[in-house]
Amino acid sequence: MRRYRLRLCFFLAAAGALMAQAPIGNIAGTVTDPSAGVVANAAITITNKATGLKRETKSGDNGLYLAPALPAGDYEVRAQLAGFQQLVREAEVITGSTTTVDLQLTVGAVSEVVTVAGTASPIAYDSHKIDGVIQRNQIENLPLNGRSFLQLAFLEPGVGVGTQSLAQYNAQFGVSVLGGSSSMTAITVDGGNVRNAINGGTAQNFSQEVVEEFQISAVNFDLSTGIAAGGAVNIVSRSGGNQYHGSAYYFFRDNNLSAYPALRRNPFAPDPFFARRQTGFWLSGPIKKDKLFFFFNLENNNQDSVVTVQPASTFFSNLAGNYSSPYDGLQPSVKFDYRINDRHNLFLRYSHDGNKSFGPRGGANLPSNWLVNRNWADQSILGVTSTFTNTLVSDFRLAYHYWNNRNLFPGENECPGCIGLGFPSLSIQGSGVTVGNTTNAPQGRDIRRYNLVENLTWQKGAHRMRFGGTFENSPFSGFWAFGEPAAANVFGPDLLIQNRIPIALWQLPTQFTTNADLLKLPVAAFALGIGDPSQPPPFRAANARNNRRYHVYWQDTWRVKPRFTLNYGLSWQFESTLANHDLDKPALLAPIMDSLEPTRKDWNNFSPSVGFAWNVSKDNKTVIRGGFGIYYDTRELSQRLGERAAIGPVGNGRQQIVSTSIPNPLPAIPSPLPGALPAVPTGAPLFFTLPTGFTVANLLQILPQVKAQTA
């Protein structure tokens, strides 16, 4: 695994909540009498105000109590003991945080009830992590442009959110934490992994209405986070309660309501068309009061935008225009919460994301160079929370995730009458125009992921210990046929004129409007993909088709003093196919490598962590935190698969060959201008610094033969 540097951080929190990476939260505190002496064996009842969920515990000999593994929401905390009045306080549980609710009992009859107005402070007084949480009330009131769930990261300091191409994979936005690569940010929903293992980012999108809380971990992660070093995002989904609630919505945005998408207005397209229509509804409530609840959401996204293409060359000015780039998506989600009894609760959720788009991979090329992108993603997850004793609580998750993605060339249905449709990728030098198949397609993948997650919390005196782990099994298959059928640089008419070469030598038109016009352009150089596009490549494919991830941890939160908490722990993680452990390195690397043996598996991925939280002020508004840890990251699967094709046996997987190594198989092609421009003899490399008689038509003629010879 790739090791990051030691993370050392001190942080001063003056009015914010700092949370750990977990899809649940805790309530903890100390029970005291009027003289500030600790009170043991006080009965504590914690009740979720929306669902009636109850958790009962008692204060220990040191007066401490803990209610771990609570769903996010509003709670009532009630304490009672003979000889004291009952005390009731309200508290809010935030994802991954411990809400401190200290209870000072007053002498009196137990039948008397004292209610403390106001909600306990959400500041975490026992954590050294640097995290942030965006809650439901914020989410409901944020005017997000596009309503993507990952846009919520905009609100956190040190986090950058960048747009992604709708025509590439399934991430509309990328999240970078503290300057790290957005592709390495871990993304989980209710504890289940939904990260795109191929290139990073999310493999599934969720409606903003599904999100109860949005959590980002930046520095000094909780050890339950798993394999991550560059940032982690965790989403907690919404649940139903004892009251029926619902909403229907329609969001509309068009070019009349949008800012111009550039710093300077393009005179060719002063007001480009755009329309986004997002419709949906959600409904929640009880199926059986205090027992069984539901939440359902359905959202449809219909977007029509245009990409303005304005070639810099007058030879291609007839191709200028505003070309339609549509996106259509559907996202249903349903969740059930069931209270088995006072000690056991479970939830079951299913979410789907299906979408199709047509657009450029990047830039503003002509539509024949665009991609048709289709996604079908599902997540199913089961969660069970069990209270074995007043001091031992288990939180278990079983998740399944499936992602089917296809990145394909357009056809007549998507691009009727488009110039260059089905051609090799042609980059026309000097004209700023690219037509034909994009170079990074077709490609696709089917990735399945099975997650088992277990977190146990045990309170023992002043120590709150958490331990558990994660197992993930992720089989996959796919294909990546880059360079199909070829990618070429060709001499454009503007470049020829600049070098005083008559374009009439190739009978080039003054306006390029048809494929026949493209066939006349002289070729400068080209490359093509050859070989089996299967992923993983065929040789020993079974060794590379599955990745298993293991992660176990133990950590302790030790309340050394009422205002000082020490955190420490150790985790271990391992990935079975992080590298190509079954392939020798090629002999050409011998001069720069000590050994050509396969990369060895690293079993020594231990992550120690230690930190503190010090509540320095009596008003409980200032906390100083410090800590360090060693963290390990994964790597993008595309890197391992590309290497596997490169260092495997000859003929294994997809490779690229360039025209410098391809001899001309055609009869000698005479010079278009004898004495000034070269001829192309039979057998000569097909790489040219000056234009020749070898044209796009000749390239299409030889491609079948070249591919057959190199198969």
C-alpha positions in Angstrom: 0.0 0.0 0.0 1.1 3.5 -0.6 2.1 5.1 2.7 1.4 8.8 3.4 3.5 10.9 5.7 2.8 11.1 9.4 -0.2 13.3 10.0 0.4 15.8 12.8 -2.2 18.3 13.6 -3.2 20.7 16.4 -6.6 22.4 16.1 -8.5 24.9 18.2 -12.3 24.5 18.1 -14.2 27.5 19.3 -17.8 26.6 18.4 -17.8 23.7 16.0 -18.3 19.9 16.1 -15.5 17.5 15.2 -16.6 14.0 14.3 -15.2 10.6 13.6 -15.8 8.5 10.5 -18.8 6.4 11.4 -22.5 6.3 10.2 -23.8 6.6 13.8 -23.2 8.8 16.9 -23.0 8.6 20.7 -24.4 10.3 23.8 -22.1 10.3 26.8 -21.7 12.3 30.0 -21.3 12.3 33.8 -24.0 12.2 36.4 -23.3 14.3 39.5 -25.0 15.6 42.6 -25.4 19.3 43.7 -21.9 19.1 45.3 -20.4 17.9 42.0 -19.8 14.5 43.4 -20.3 11.6 41.0 -23.5 9.6 41.2 -23.4 5.9 40.5 -26.2 3.6 39.3 -28.4 6.4 38.0 -30.9 5.0 35.5 -30.5 6.8 32.1 -33.1 6.5 29.4 -32.4 8.0 26.0 -35.3 8.3 23.6 -35.4 9.3 19.9 -38.0 11.9 19.6 -39.0 10.9 16.0 -39.2 7.1 16.3 -39.5 6.4 20.0 -36.4 4.3 19.9 -35.2 3.9 23.5 -31.8 3.0 24.9 -31.4 2.3 28.7 -28.2 2.3 30.6 -26.8 3.2 34.1 -24.0 5.5 35.3 -20.9 3.7 36.5 -19.0 4.0 39.7 -17.3 7.1 38.3 -20.6 8.6 37.3 -19.9 8.1 33.6 -22.5 6.7 31.2 -22.5 6.0 27.4 -25.2 5.3 24.8 -23.2 4.4 21.6 -24.3 3.5 18.0 -27.3 5.9 17.9 -28.8 7.1 14.6 -28.5 10.8 14.0 -31.4 12.8 15.3 -32.9 14.6 18.2 -33.1 12.8 21.6 -34.5 13.2 25.1 -32.1 12.2 27.9 -33.8 11.3 31.2 -31.9 10.4 34.5 -33.5 9.2 37.7 -32.4 7.8 41.0 -34.1 7.4 44.4 -33.6 10.5 46.5 -33.2 12.8 43.5 -35.6 14.5 41.2 -35.8 13.2 37.6 -33.8 15.3 35.2 -34.6 15.7 31.5 -32.4 17.2 28.8 -32.5 17.4 25.1 -29.6 16.4 22.9 -28.8 16.2 19.2 -26.8 13.2 17.9 -24.5 14.0 14.9 -23.0 11.4 12.7 -19.7 10.1 14.0 -19.7 12.4 17.0 -20.1 12.0 20.7 -22.6 14.5 22.2 -21.7 15.3 25.8 -24.8 15.5 28.1 -23.7 16.0 31.7 -26.5 15.6 34.2 -26.5 17.3 37.7 -29.3 15.8 39.8 -31.1 17.7 42.5 -32.2 16.3 45.8 -36.0 15.7 45.9 -38.7 13.2 45.2 -38.2 11.0 42.2 -41.7 11.8 41.1 -40.7 15.3 40.5 -39.3 16.2 37.0 -36.8 18.9 36.2 -36.6 19.8 32.5 -33.5 21.7 31.3 -34.3 24.0 28.4 -32.0 24.1 25.4 -30.1 21.4 23.6 -26.8 20.1 24.8 -23.8 21.5 22.9 -22.8 19.4 19.9 -19.1 20.2 20.4 -17.1 16.9 20.7 -15.0 17.2 23.9 -13.4 13.7 23.5 -12.1 13.6 19.9 -8.9 14.8 18.2 -10.2 14.3 14.6 -10.6 17.1 12.2 -14.0 16.4 10.5 -17.1 18.3 9.6 -20.8 17.5 9.3 -23.5 19.1 7.3 -26.9 18.5 8.8 -30.4 18.1 7.4 -31.6 21.6 8.2 -28.7 23.0 6.3 -29.2 20.6 3.4 -32.8 21.6 3.0 -32.0 25.3 2.8 -29.0 25.2 0.5 -29.6 26.3 -3.1 -27.3 23.7 -4.7 -26.9 24.2 -8.5 -27.6 20.7 -9.7 -28.6 19.2 -6.3 -25.7 16.7 -6.4 -25.1 15.2 -2.9 -21.3 15.7 -3.3 -21.8 19.5 -3.7 -22.5 19.7 0.0 -18.7 19.4 0.5 -18.5 23.0 -0.7 -19.3 24.1 2.9 -16.3 22.6 4.6 -13.0 24.5 4.9 -10.0 22.9 3.1 -12.3 21.0 0.7 -12.5 21.6 -3.0 -15.3 20.5 -5.3 -14.7 20.3 -9.0 -17.1 19.5 -11.8 -16.6 16.3 -13.8 -17.7 15.4 -17.4 -21.3 14.0 -17.5 -20.0 11.9 -20.5 -17.3 10.1 -18.5 -18.0 7.5 -15.8 -20.6 8.5 -13.1 -19.2 11.3 -11.0 -20.8 14.7 -11.6 -18.4 16.2 -9.0 -15.0 15.4 -7.5 -14.1 16.1 -3.8 -10.6 17.0 -3.0 -9.6 17.2 0.7 -6.7 19.5 1.8 -5.3 19.6 -1.8 -5.3 15.8 -2.2 -6.4 14.0 -5.4 -10.2 13.8 -5.6 -9.8 10.3 -7.1 -8.5 9.1 -3.8 -11.3 10.4 -1.5 -13.2 7.5 0.1 -17.0 7.6 -0.3 -19.4 5.6 1.7 -23.2 5.7 2.2 -24.5 4.3 5.5 -21.1 2.6 5.8 -21.2 0.9 2.4 -18.5 1.7 -0.1 -19.6 3.4 -3.3 -16.3 4.7 -4.6 -15.3 4.1 -8.3 -12.4 1.8 -7.9 -11.3 2.3 -11.5 -10.6 6.0 -11.6 -11.9 7.4 -8.3 -14.9 9.5 -7.5 -18.3 8.1 -6.8 -19.8 5.3 -8.8 -23.4 6.2 -7.8 -25.3 9.4 -7.3 -28.0 10.0 -4.7 -30.8 12.5 -4.5 -30.1 15.4 -2.1 -33.5 14.4 -0.4 -32.0 11.1 0.8 -29.2 12.7 2.8 -29.7 13.1 6.5 -26.2 14.1 7.3 -23.0 14.6 5.2 -19.7 14.0 6.9 -16.2 14.7 5.8 -13.0 13.5 7.5 -9.9 15.5 6.7 -7.1 14.8 9.3 -6.4 12.2 12.0 -9.2 9.9 10.9 -11.0 7.7 13.3 -9.5 4.2 12.9 -12.8 2.7 11.9 -12.6 4.7 8.6 -10.8 2.0 6.8 -8.3 2.3 3.9 -8.0 6.0 3.2 -5.4 8.7 3.6 -6.5 11.6 1.4 -10.0 12.3 2.8 -13.2 10.4 3.4 -16.9 11.2 2.8 -19.7 9.4 4.6 -23.4 9.9 3.9 -26.1 9.0 6.4 -29.5 8.4 4.8 -32.9 9.6 6.1 -35.3 7.5 8.0 -39.1 7.7 8.7 -40.6 8.4 12.1 -43.9 8.3 14.0 -45.4 11.1 12.0 -46.1 11.2 8.3 -44.1 13.8 6.3 -43.7 14.3 2.6 -42.9 16.8 -0.1 -43.1 17.1 -3.9 -40.8 19.4 -5.8 -40.0 20.7 -9.2 -36.8 22.6 -9.8 -36.2 24.4 -13.1 -33.3 26.3 -14.4 -32.6 27.6 -17.9 -30.3 30.0 -19.7 -32.4 32.9 -18.7 -31.8 32.1 -15.0 -28.1 31.2 -15.3 -24.9 33.2 -15.5 -22.9 33.0 -18.7 -20.6 30.0 -18.5 -17.4 31.9 -19.2 -15.5 35.0 -18.3 -16.0 36.6 -21.7 -19.2 36.3 -23.8 -18.7 34.4 -27.0 -20.2 36.6 -29.9 -21.0 33.4 -31.8 -23.1 32.1 -28.9 -24.1 35.1 -26.7 -26.9 33.1 -25.0 -26.4 29.3 -25.3 -29.4 27.2 -24.5 -29.7 25.4 -21.2 -32.6 23.8 -19.3 -32.5 21.5 -16.3 -35.7 20.0 -14.9 -35.6 18.1 -11.6 -38.8 16.6 -10.4 -39.4 14.3 -7.5 -41.1 13.6 -4.2 -40.4 12.0 -0.8 -42.7 10.4 1.7 -42.0 9.0 5.2 -43.8 7.8 8.2 -44.8 4.8 10.3 -46.1 1.5 9.1 -46.5 0.5 12.7 -46.0 3.2 15.3 -42.9 2.8 17.5 -42.1 -0.3 15.5 -41.7 -0.1 11.7 -41.0 3.0 9.6 -40.4 3.8 5.9 -38.8 6.5 3.8 -39.2 6.7 0.0 -37.8 9.1 -2.5 -38.0 9.3 -6.3 -36.2 12.0 -8.4 -35.9 12.5 -12.1 -33.3 14.7 -13.7 -33.8 15.9 -17.3 -31.2 18.3 -18.6 -30.7 19.8 -22.1 -27.7 21.8 -22.7 -25.6 22.8 -25.7 -21.9 22.8 -26.4 -20.7 25.6 -28.6 -18.2 24.6 -31.3 -16.5 27.4 -33.1 -13.5 26.3 -35.2 -10.7 28.8 -35.5 -10.4 28.0 -39.2 -12.5 29.4 -41.9 -12.2 26.1 -43.8 -14.4 24.6 -41.1 -16.7 27.5 -40.3 -19.7 25.7 -41.7 -19.4 23.2 -38.9 -19.7 25.9 -36.2 -22.9 25.6 -34.1 -24.5 24.9 -30.8 -24.8 21.1 -30.5 -27.2 19.4 -28.1 -25.8 17.6 -25.0 -28.6 15.8 -23.1 -28.5 14.1 -19.7 -31.4 12.0 -18.2 -31.3 10.3 -14.8 -33.6 8.5 -12.4 -32.9 8.0 -8.7 -35.3 6.0 -6.5 -34.5 5.1 -2.9 -36.5 3.2 -0.2 -35.6 2.6 3.4 -37.3 0.6 6.2 -36.4 0.9 9.9 -37.6 -1.9 12.2 -37.4 -2.0 16.0 -37.2 -5.7 16.8 -37.2 -5.1 20.6 -35.6 -2.8 23.1 -32.2 -4.2 22.4 -32.1 -4.8 18.7 -32.9 -2.5 15.7 -32.4 -2.9 12.0 -32.7 -1.0 8.8 -32.8 -2.1 5.1 -32.3 0.3 2.2 -32.2 0.0 -1.6 -31.1 2.9 -3.8 -30.7 3.1 -7.6 -29.1 5.4 -10.0 -29.7 5.1 -13.8 -28.6 7.7 -16.3 -27.6 8.3 -19.9 -25.8 11.2 -21.4 -24.2 12.4 -24.6 -21.4 14.9 -24.6 -17.7 15.6 -24.9 -15.1 14.0 -22.7 -13.5 17.4 -22.4 -13.2 20.6 -24.4 -15.5 21.6 -27.3 -14.9 19.1 -30.1 -17.4 18.2 -32.8 -20.1 15.7 -31.7 -18.6 12.8 -33.7 -15.8 13.0 -31.0 -18.2 12.8 -28.1 -19.2 9.9 -25.9 -22.5 8.1 -25.1 -22.3 7.4 -21.4 -24.7 4.9 -19.6 -24.7 4.0 -15.9 -26.7 1.6 -13.9 -25.8 1.5 -10.2 -27.5 -0.1 -7.2 -26.8 -0.2 -3.5 -28.5 -2.5 -1.0 -27.6 -2.4 2.6 -28.7 -4.0 5.9 -27.8 -2.5 9.3 -28.3 -4.1 12.7 -27.6 -2.4 16.0 -27.7 -4.6 19.1 -27.3 -3.7 22.8 -25.9 -6.8 24.4 -25.4 -5.1 27.8 -25.6 -1.6 29.2 -21.9 -1.2 28.3 -21.5 -3.3 25.1 -23.2 -2.3 21.8 -22.7 -3.7 18.3 -23.3 -2.0 14.9 -23.2 -4.4 11.9 -23.6 -3.6 8.2 -23.9 -5.9 5.2 -23.8 -4.0 1.9 -23.9 -4.9 -1.8 -23.1 -2.5 -4.6 -23.2 -3.0 -8.3 -22.1 -0.6 -11.0 -22.5 -1.1 -14.8 -20.9 1.6 -16.9 -20.6 1.9 -20.7 -18.6 4.6 -22.5 -19.4 4.2 -26.2 -19.0 5.9 -29.6 -22.1 7.7 -30.8 -24.1 6.4 -33.7 -26.7 7.9 -36.1 -29.3 8.0 -33.3 -27.2 10.3 -31.2 -25.4 12.1 -33.9 -27.4 12.1 -37.2 -25.3 13.3 -40.2 -22.3 14.2 -38.1 -19.1 14.7 -40.0 -16.4 12.2 -39.0 -18.9 9.7 -37.5 -17.1 6.4 -37.2 -13.8 7.7 -38.4 -10.5 7.4 -36.6 -9.9 10.4 -34.3 -8.5 13.1 -36.5 -6.8 16.0 -34.9 -6.5 18.6 -37.7 -3.4 20.6 -37.0 -3.5 24.3 -37.4 -7.3 24.4 -37.5 -8.3 23.6 -33.9 -10.7 20.9 -35.0 -11.0 17.2 -33.9 -13.5 14.8 -35.4 -14.0 11.0 -35.3 -14.0 8.5 -32.5 -12.6 9.7 -29.2 -9.4 8.0 -28.3 -10.4 6.6 -24.8 -13.3 4.5 -25.9 -15.1 2.2 -26.2 -14.8 1.0 -22.6 -17.1 -0.4 -19.9 -17.0 -2.2 -16.6 -19.2 -4.3 -14.3 -18.1 -4.0 -10.7 -19.7 -5.8 -7.8 -18.8 -5.1 -4.2 -19.7 -7.0 -1.0 -19.1 -5.3 2.3 -19.1 -6.6 5.8 -18.7 -4.0 8.6 -18.7 -4.6 12.3 -18.1 -2.0 15.0 -18.3 -2.8 18.7 -18.3 -0.2 21.5 -17.5 -1.2 25.1 -17.6 1.2 28.1 -15.3 0.1 31.0 -14.9 2.8 33.7 -13.3 5.9 32.1 -12.4 3.9 29.0 -14.6 3.8 25.9 -13.2 1.1 23.6 -14.2 0.6 20.0 -13.0 -2.4 17.9 -14.1 -4.1 14.8 -13.3 -4.2 11.1 -14.3 -4.4 7.5 -14.1 -7.1 4.8 -14.7 -6.3 1.2 -14.9 -8.6 -1.8 -14.9 -6.9 -5.2 -15.0 -9.0 -8.4 -15.1 -7.1 -11.7 -14.9 -7.5 -15.4 -14.8 -5.0 -18.3 -13.2 -3.8 -21.5 -11.1 -0.9 -22.7 -10.5 -0.6 -26.4 -8.6 2.7 -26.6 -7.3 3.9 -30.0 -10.2 2.3 -32.0 -9.7 2.2 -34.9 -6.9 4.8 -34.7 -6.0 8.3 -33.7 -4.2 10.5 -36.2 -2.7 13.9 -36.5 -3.3 15.3 -39.9 -2.0 18.5 -41.7 -4.8 21.0 -41.8 -5.3 23.4 -44.7 -4.4 26.4 -42.5 -1.1 24.8 -41.7 -0.4 24.1 -45.3 -1.1 27.7 -46.3 1.1 29.1 -43.6 3.9 27.0 -45.0 3.1 28.1 -48.5 2.1 24.7 -49.7 -0.7 24.7 -52.2 -3.8 22.9 -50.9 -4.8 22.2 -54.4 -2.2 19.4 -54.4 -4.8 17.4 -52.4 -7.8 19.0 -54.0 -8.9 20.3 -50.6 -12.1 22.2 -50.5 -12.6 25.8 -49.3 -15.2 24.5 -46.9 -15.1 21.0 -45.2 -18.7 19.7 -45.0 -18.5 15.9 -45.7 -16.5 12.8 -44.9 -15.2 12.8 -48.4 -13.5 16.1 -47.7 -11.8 14.6 -44.6 -10.4 11.7 -46.7 -8.2 14.0 -48.7 -6.2 15.4 -45.7 -2.5 14.3 -45.6 -1.6 12.3 -42.5 1.3 13.4 -40.2 1.3 10.5 -37.7 -1.0 8.0 -36.1 -1.4 5.4 -33.4 -3.8 2.6 -33.0 -4.8 0.2 -30.2 -4.3 -3.5 -30.8 -5.0 -6.6 -28.9 -7.7 -8.0 -26.6 -9.5 -5.1 -24.8 -10.7 -7.4 -21.9 -10.2 -6.1 -18.4 -8.3 -7.6 -16.7 -6.2 -8.8 -19.7 -6.4 -12.5 -20.5 -3.1 -13.8 -19.1 -3.8 -15.1 -15.6 -6.9 -13.1 -15.5 -8.3 -15.0 -12.6 -5.4 -13.6 -10.4 -6.5 -10.1 -11.1 -10.3 -10.2 -11.4 -11.0 -9.8 -7.7 -9.7 -7.5 -5.0 -10.3 -8.3 -1.3 -9.8 -5.6 1.4 -9.3 -6.4 5.1 -9.3 -3.8 7.9 -9.3 -4.4 11.6 -8.8 -1.8 14.4 -8.9 -1.2 18.1 -9.0 2.2 19.8 -9.6 3.6 23.2 -11.1 6.9 24.3 -9.8 7.4 27.9 -11.3 10.2 29.9 -8.2 10.9 32.0 -9.8 13.9 33.7 -13.2 15.5 33.3 -11.7 18.0 30.8 -8.9 16.0 29.3 -9.4 12.9 27.0 -6.6 10.8 25.5 -7.3 8.8 22.3 -5.0 6.0 21.1 -5.3 2.9 19.0 -4.0 0.6 16.2 -5.4 -0.6 12.9 -4.2 -3.0 10.2 -5.3 -3.1 6.6 -4.5 -5.2 3.5 -5.5 -5.4 -0.1 -5.0 -8.7 -2.0 -4.4 -7.3 -5.5 -3.1 -3.8 -4.9 -0.3 -4.5 -7.4 0.4 -7.2 -10.0 1.9 -9.7 -7.5 2.0 -12.5 -10.1 4.0 -10.9 -13.0 7.7 -10.5 -13.3 9.1 -7.1 -14.3 10.3 -6.9 -18.0 14.1 -7.4 -18.6 14.5 -3.9 -20.0 14.1 -2.6 -16.4 17.1 -4.6 -15.1 19.5 -1.6 -15.2 17.3 0.5 -12.8 15.8 -2.2 -10.5 17.4 -4.4 -7.9 15.0 -7.3 -8.7 12.7 -8.2 -11.6 10.6 -10.5 -9.3 6.9 -9.7 -8.9 6.0 -7.0 -6.4 5.6 -8.6 -3.0 2.5 -8.3 -1.0 3.0 -5.9 2.0 1.5 -7.4 5.1 2.9 -4.7 7.5 0.3 -2.1 7.0 -0.1 -1.1 10.7 -1.6 2.3 11.5 -1.0 3.7 15.0 -2.9 6.7 16.1 -2.7 8.9 19.2 -4.3 12.2 20.1 -5.9 14.3 22.8 -8.8 16.7 23.4 -8.6 19.3 26.1 -11.6 21.3 27.1 -9.7 24.4 28.4 -12.5 26.8 29.3 -15.3 26.6 32.0 -17.9 27.8 29.5 -17.2 24.6 27.4 -16.7 26.7 24.2 -13.0 26.0 23.5 -11.3 22.7 22.9 -7.6 22.2 21.9 -7.0 19.0 20.0 -3.7 17.4 18.8 -2.6 14.1 17.4 -0.8 12.1 14.8 -1.2 8.9 12.9 0.1 6.8 10.0 -2.5 6.2 7.2 -2.5 4.0 4.1 -4.2 4.6 0.8 -5.4 2.5 -2.1 -4.6 3.1 -5.8 -6.7 3.5 -8.9 -7.5 0.1 -10.5 -6.8 1.5 -13.9 -3.1 1.9 -13.1 -2.8 -1.8 -12.2 -4.7 -2.9 -15.3 -2.6 -0.8 -17.6 0.6 -2.1 -16.1 -0.7 -5.7 -16.4 -1.1 -5.3 -20.2 2.3 -3.7 -20.5 4.4 -6.1 -18.5 2.6 -9.4 -19.3 3.5 -11.7 -22.2 3.5 -10.4 -25.7 0.0 -10.2 -27.0 -1.6 -9.9 -23.6 -4.2 -7.2 -23.4 -4.5 -3.9 -25.2 -1.4 -2.1 -26.4 -0.8 1.0 -28.5 1.5 1.0 -31.5 2.6 4.2 -33.3 3.1 4.8 -37.0 6.9 5.1 -36.6 7.0 1.3 -36.3 4.5 0.7 -39.1 5.9 0.3 -42.6 3.9 1.4 -45.6 2.2 -1.7 -47.0 0.9 0.1 -50.1 2.7 0.6 -53.4 5.0 3.6 -53.4 3.0 6.9 -53.2 4.5 9.6 -55.3 5.3 13.1 -54.0 2.5 15.6 -54.4 5.2 18.2 -55.2 8.4 16.6 -56.6 11.5 18.2 -55.3 9.8 19.9 -52.4 7.7 17.2 -50.6 8.7 13.6 -50.0 7.3 10.5 -51.6 6.3 7.5 -49.5 8.1 4.3 -50.6 6.8 0.9 -49.9 8.1 -0.2 -46.4 8.9 3.4 -45.3 7.7 4.3 -41.7 4.4 6.1 -41.8 5.5 9.2 -39.8 5.9 12.5 -41.7 7.3 15.9 -40.8 6.2 17.2 -44.1 2.9 16.5 -45.9 2.9 13.6 -48.4 0.5 11.8 -50.6 -0.4 9.5 -47.7 -3.9 10.7 -46.8 -6.8 9.7 -44.4 -8.2 7.6 -47.3 -4.9 5.6 -47.4 -5.0 5.3 -43.6 -8.5 3.7 -43.7 -7.3 1.4 -46.5 -4.4 0.0 -44.5 -5.9 -0.3 -41.0 -7.5 -3.7 -41.5 -4.3 -5.1 -42.8 -2.2 -3.6 -40.0 -4.5 -4.8 -37.3 -4.5 -8.3 -38.8 -0.7 -8.4 -38.9 -0.4 -7.3 -35.3 -3.2 -9.4 -33.9 
